[in-house]
Amino acid sequence: MTTPELTMGTPESATSGSAEPLALDLRNVHSFYGHIHALKGVSLTVRHGEIVTLIGANGAGKTTTLRTISGVIHPHQGEVLLNGQRIDREAPHRIVSLGVCQSPEGRRIFPRMTVQENLEMGAFARRDAESAKKDDMERVLALFPRLRERLKQKGGTLSGGEQQMLAIGRALMSQPKVLLLDEPSMGLAPNLVEIIFDTIVAINRTGVAVLLVEQNALMALNVASRGYVLETGRIVLEDEAKALQQNEKVQKAYLGIE
């Protein structure tokens, strides 16, 4: 698949300078749901211009990690930093305005709003010119031509794949520096999964850092540069993506290779 060039806003590009702060940095993060200790000292990093994947079984804490980064849950202990500045006590809308946006599990689009209205909602926190928002919408529609064909259609009438495109497009409308993707291939046909992952790579090439949570571990590791394995709220393994694909434990547990 050939994907169009995309430039969303003014994302920061990756550099080799050691003094540059990480795009995203979690340090010994502990998060709770009531009395349930969901994250138990999670530490991970995402560099500028990098795709990092977080894999693990259902209930391992992957979505909780993303919800903690996006401010839906505040950690009881530890720090979350964006470009070297703490964001773990900020409200979710403030974190979006700082440059972190999530495309959630299950898409969570607004079903009674049109495609155009859903995309416009992605830019709700922006305070720049309307012309800039229109330019970004054009870029999103170039990335997802199917959405252009359905601009006036209600979001709830779209197919699962189209709703996933809309969820990612809506997130891009916030001009993220870091894009959080939660199970983008869930429930999609294989040909649509390939399109979605090609699109993730195209987005990343513009300089947007990506933290990808994905049950399809093989596809995730194919597009990521590094990965982490999460089990019962703890990071148990981290390595380059290619090395994780060759790891015997990862092959047996997540890649279906005996």
C-alpha positions as CSV (number, residue, x, y, z in Angstrom):
1,M,0.0,0.0,0.0
2,T,1.3,3.4,-0.9
3,T,0.4,6.0,1.7
4,P,0.3,9.8,1.0
5,E,2.7,12.2,2.7
6,L,1.3,13.6,5.9
7,T,2.5,16.5,8.0
8,M,0.4,17.1,11.1
9,G,1.1,20.5,12.7
10,T,4.8,20.8,13.8
11,P,5.8,17.6,15.5
12,E,9.3,17.3,16.8
13,S,11.7,15.0,14.9
14,A,13.9,12.4,16.3
15,T,17.5,13.4,16.8
16,S,20.6,11.5,18.1
17,G,21.5,14.2,20.7
18,S,21.7,12.6,24.1
19,A,20.6,15.9,25.8
20,E,17.1,15.9,24.2
21,P,14.4,14.8,26.6
22,L,12.4,11.7,25.8
23,A,9.1,12.1,24.1
24,L,7.5,10.0,26.8
25,D,9.0,8.7,30.1
26,L,7.2,6.6,32.7
27,R,9.2,6.1,35.9
28,N,8.2,3.5,38.5
29,V,4.5,4.1,37.9
30,H,2.0,2.4,40.3
31,S,-1.7,2.8,39.5
32,F,-4.8,1.5,41.2
33,Y,-8.5,0.8,40.4
34,G,-9.9,1.1,43.9
35,H,-8.0,-1.4,46.0
36,I,-6.7,-3.3,42.9
37,H,-3.0,-2.6,42.3
38,A,-3.1,-2.6,38.5
39,L,0.4,-1.2,37.6
40,K,3.3,-2.2,39.8
41,G,6.3,-0.1,39.1
42,V,6.0,0.3,35.3
43,S,8.9,2.1,33.6
44,L,9.1,2.6,29.9
45,T,10.3,5.2,27.4
46,V,9.4,6.4,23.9
47,R,11.9,8.5,22.0
48,H,11.0,11.2,19.5
49,G,10.0,9.7,16.1
50,E,9.8,6.2,17.5
51,I,7.2,3.4,17.5
52,V,7.2,1.4,20.8
53,T,4.8,-1.4,21.4
54,L,3.4,-2.8,24.6
55,I,2.3,-6.4,24.4
56,G,0.7,-8.6,27.0
57,A,-2.3,-10.8,27.8
58,N,-5.8,-9.5,28.5
59,G,-5.8,-8.0,32.0
60,A,-2.0,-7.4,32.1
61,G,-2.4,-3.6,32.5
62,K,-1.9,-2.3,29.0
63,T,-5.0,-0.1,28.8
64,T,-4.4,1.0,32.3
65,T,-0.9,2.2,31.3
66,L,-2.4,4.3,28.5
67,R,-5.1,5.6,30.8
68,T,-2.5,6.7,33.3
69,I,-0.5,8.5,30.6
70,S,-3.5,10.3,29.3
71,G,-4.6,11.4,32.8
72,V,-7.8,9.4,33.2
73,I,-6.0,7.7,36.1
74,H,-3.5,9.5,38.3
75,P,-0.7,7.2,39.5
76,H,-0.4,6.7,43.3
77,Q,3.4,6.6,42.8
78,G,5.9,7.4,40.1
79,E,6.1,9.9,37.3
80,V,4.9,10.4,33.8
81,L,7.0,12.9,31.8
82,L,6.4,14.4,28.4
83,N,9.5,16.0,26.9
84,G,11.0,16.0,30.3
85,Q,8.1,17.7,32.1
86,R,5.8,15.9,34.5
87,I,2.2,15.5,33.4
88,D,0.9,12.9,35.8
89,R,-1.1,15.4,37.8
90,E,-2.6,17.2,34.9
91,A,-6.2,16.9,33.8
92,P,-6.8,14.8,30.6
93,H,-7.8,17.8,28.5
94,R,-4.6,19.6,29.5
95,I,-2.5,16.5,28.6
96,V,-4.2,16.5,25.1
97,S,-3.3,20.2,24.7
98,L,0.3,19.4,25.7
99,G,0.6,16.9,22.9
100,V,-0.6,13.4,24.0
101,C,-3.7,12.0,22.5
102,Q,-5.2,8.5,22.6
103,S,-7.2,6.5,20.1
104,P,-9.0,4.2,22.6
105,E,-9.8,0.6,22.5
106,G,-13.2,0.0,20.8
107,R,-12.9,3.3,18.8
108,R,-15.3,5.3,21.0
109,I,-16.4,7.6,18.2
110,F,-19.5,9.7,18.6
111,P,-22.0,7.6,16.7
112,R,-24.7,10.3,16.2
113,M,-22.2,12.8,14.9
114,T,-21.1,12.9,11.3
115,V,-17.6,12.0,10.3
116,Q,-16.7,15.6,9.9
117,E,-18.1,16.5,13.3
118,N,-16.1,13.7,14.9
119,L,-12.9,15.0,13.3
120,E,-13.7,18.5,14.4
121,M,-14.1,17.2,18.0
122,G,-10.5,16.1,17.8
123,A,-9.4,19.7,17.5
124,F,-11.7,20.9,20.3
125,A,-8.8,21.8,22.7
126,R,-6.8,23.7,20.0
127,R,-6.7,27.5,20.1
128,D,-5.0,28.1,16.8
129,A,-6.5,29.4,13.6
130,E,-9.4,27.7,11.9
131,S,-7.4,27.6,8.7
132,A,-4.8,25.4,10.5
133,K,-7.5,23.0,11.6
134,K,-8.9,22.8,8.1
135,D,-5.4,22.1,6.8
136,D,-5.0,19.2,9.2
137,M,-8.4,17.8,8.3
138,E,-7.3,17.8,4.7
139,R,-4.3,15.8,5.7
140,V,-6.3,13.3,7.7
141,L,-8.7,12.9,4.7
142,A,-5.7,12.4,2.4
143,L,-4.5,9.7,4.8
144,F,-8.0,8.1,5.0
145,P,-9.7,8.6,1.6
146,R,-12.7,6.5,2.8
147,L,-13.5,9.2,5.4
148,R,-13.7,11.9,2.7
149,E,-16.3,9.9,0.9
150,R,-18.4,9.7,4.2
151,L,-17.9,13.2,5.6
152,K,-21.7,13.7,6.1
153,Q,-22.4,10.2,7.2
154,K,-23.1,9.4,10.9
155,G,-20.2,7.8,12.6
156,G,-22.3,4.9,14.0
157,T,-23.2,3.8,10.4
158,L,-19.5,3.2,9.4
159,S,-17.9,-0.2,9.2
160,G,-15.5,-1.3,11.9
161,G,-12.5,-0.5,9.8
162,E,-13.9,3.0,8.9
163,Q,-14.6,3.7,12.6
164,Q,-11.0,2.8,13.4
165,M,-9.8,5.2,10.7
166,L,-12.1,7.9,12.2
167,A,-10.8,7.3,15.7
168,I,-7.2,7.6,14.6
169,G,-8.0,10.6,12.5
170,R,-9.8,12.3,15.4
171,A,-6.7,11.8,17.5
172,L,-4.5,13.3,14.8
173,M,-6.6,16.4,14.7
174,S,-5.3,17.3,18.2
175,Q,-1.7,17.7,16.6
176,P,-0.2,15.0,18.9
177,K,3.5,14.8,19.6
178,V,2.8,11.3,21.2
179,L,0.0,9.2,19.8
180,L,-1.4,6.4,22.1
181,L,-3.1,3.6,20.1
182,D,-5.1,1.0,22.0
183,E,-5.8,-2.2,20.0
184,P,-6.2,-0.5,16.6
185,S,-6.6,-3.9,14.8
186,M,-9.3,-5.3,17.1
187,G,-12.2,-6.9,15.2
188,L,-10.9,-5.9,11.7
189,A,-10.5,-8.1,8.7
190,P,-6.9,-9.0,7.8
191,N,-6.8,-6.7,4.8
192,L,-7.9,-3.7,6.9
193,V,-5.4,-4.6,9.6
194,E,-2.6,-4.2,7.0
195,I,-4.0,-0.8,6.0
196,I,-4.2,0.4,9.6
197,F,-0.6,-0.7,10.3
198,D,0.7,0.9,7.1
199,T,-1.0,4.1,8.2
200,I,0.6,3.9,11.7
201,V,4.0,3.8,10.0
202,A,3.1,6.7,7.7
203,I,2.0,8.8,10.8
204,N,5.2,7.9,12.6
205,R,7.3,9.0,9.6
206,T,6.1,12.6,10.1
207,G,7.8,12.6,13.5
208,V,4.9,11.6,15.8
209,A,6.0,9.2,18.4
210,V,3.7,6.2,18.9
211,L,3.0,4.0,21.8
212,L,1.1,1.0,20.5
213,V,-0.9,-1.5,22.5
214,E,-1.9,-4.4,20.4
215,Q,-3.0,-8.0,20.7
216,N,-1.6,-8.8,17.3
217,A,1.9,-9.0,18.7
218,L,3.5,-10.1,15.4
219,M,2.2,-7.1,13.5
220,A,3.1,-4.7,16.3
221,L,6.6,-6.0,16.5
222,N,7.0,-5.7,12.7
223,V,6.3,-2.0,12.8
224,A,7.9,-1.1,16.2
225,S,11.5,-0.3,16.8
226,R,11.3,-1.5,20.5
227,G,8.9,-3.3,22.7
228,Y,7.9,-4.1,26.2
229,V,6.1,-7.2,27.6
230,L,3.7,-6.5,30.4
231,E,2.5,-9.2,32.8
232,T,0.1,-8.6,35.7
233,G,1.1,-5.0,36.0
234,R,4.8,-5.4,35.7
235,I,7.3,-5.0,32.8
236,V,8.9,-8.4,32.5
237,L,10.9,-8.0,29.3
238,E,12.1,-5.2,27.1
239,D,14.2,-5.2,24.0
240,E,14.5,-4.3,20.3
241,A,11.5,-5.4,18.4
242,K,13.4,-7.9,16.2
243,A,15.0,-9.4,19.3
244,L,11.6,-9.9,20.9
245,Q,10.4,-11.7,17.9
246,Q,13.3,-14.2,18.3
247,N,12.7,-14.5,22.1
248,E,11.5,-18.0,22.9
249,K,9.1,-16.9,25.7
250,V,7.5,-14.2,23.4
251,Q,7.2,-16.7,20.6
252,K,5.3,-19.2,22.7
253,A,3.2,-16.8,24.7
254,Y,2.3,-14.1,22.0
255,L,3.3,-15.2,18.5
256,G,1.8,-18.8,18.5
257,I,5.2,-20.4,17.8
258,E,5.9,-23.6,19.7
